């Protein structure tokens, strides 16, 4: 069986491909197609669709996070694979070929997955509250080999104000080592670098072109290794990033209308999902709005419909038409206008903001916060204080990294809604010269068809009954 390498170059679009010669060459050797993504066009939802062939309504990953009604808590960026419904592509392959092997290098929902090799970011959470860089690796003995060869996983370059090319280089090096040592039939690789500077600077800037070139150059050694191993390569993206101009404070509006409640501890205001009549889990350009009492839905919808920056508000019927009608979804789903995006902010005075708002706290914030990619531009000592904080960390002392701005106007790129232009949307490149009939006809492949494409590239029949 010919091995298959699937690289998720998040943020890659037709508009950026001229700056990515190594990846563009894949399309010239094989073929290139527009990738029809899903709503919401965010990492966890799209990756789950690519690997199962199911829509969010069926696999249940309705965003990068949601309100867990059975827990009464909002959680983003959970990691366990059991959250994803449906049979994954490698599981289908194994039913046809029991000795089929798969490796996952940093695709999401990796923990607990049935892949043979797993590498995913997983910090060490110390008893005193400190957090140290590390990753979760299976088989366990591979962990020490990777760390010995590559150094510790660069967690603080994977996300946050210091996110950089270093994390993508580490991931590529790990993938090369796994490809050489394990020779898996399927190798999944996630390359995050484009995501950073496109959100920081916007997609139509010199910095975006530079980031595209850097990501392409970092990936070149893996592409060469794949070719040397006789592997088919598929490179794709989950979404394209478009220009962000307007942050929309959806929770602040719900609070002003008496629908959202907070409670206070140590002078900090915390969102109270149990007591709120309605609140939003903001996720880029999508916000799941949870309404406790059905009688409040019309009023909540009216409030959202009048909020500047909101394009559409989807009730359950409209969610069904968008393949987003799952029990995890909000009673309403707000979709932002093309240049707008949703903040998670719910406090009305910055002095009352929770302490985690000024830090990189992806698991404590009740919504996605792209401002975590920035040092506070209003604080000239932010970087210096960050350096002092890291020095405290190295001494084994507890620390807080209070450097993230509470003013979201620095964010320049966003995503989540379906693309309005092909040039701004995701793309798929394949090194195999045989062009699928549907792609040859329409120049398009749906995200729900990628799973079957991957199976077909290895001559494995898809089984409709398990999807």
Secondary structure, 3 states (H helix, E strand, C coil): CCCEEEEEECCCEHHHHCCCHHHHHHHHHCEEEEEECCCCCCHHHHHHHHHHCCCHHHHCCCCCEEEECCCCEEEECCCEHHHCCCCCHHHHHHHHCCCCCEEEECCCCCECCCCCEEEEECCEECCCCCEECCEEEECHHHHHHHHHHHCCCCHHHCCCCCCCHHHHHHHHHHHHHHHHHHCCCEEEEEECHHHHHHHHHCCCCHHHHHHHHHHHHHHHHHHHHHHHCCCEEEEECCCCCEECCEEECHHHHHHHCCCCCEEEECCEEEECCCCCCEEEEEECCEEEEEECCHHHHHHHHHHHHCCCCEEEEECHHHHHHCCCCCCCCCCEEEEECCCEEECCCCCCCHHHCCHHHHCCCCCCCCECCHHHHCCCCCCCCHHHHHHHHHHHHHCCCCCCCCCCCCCHHHCCEECCCCCCCHHHCEEEEECCCCCCHHHHHHCEEEHHHHHHHHHHHCCCCCCHHHC
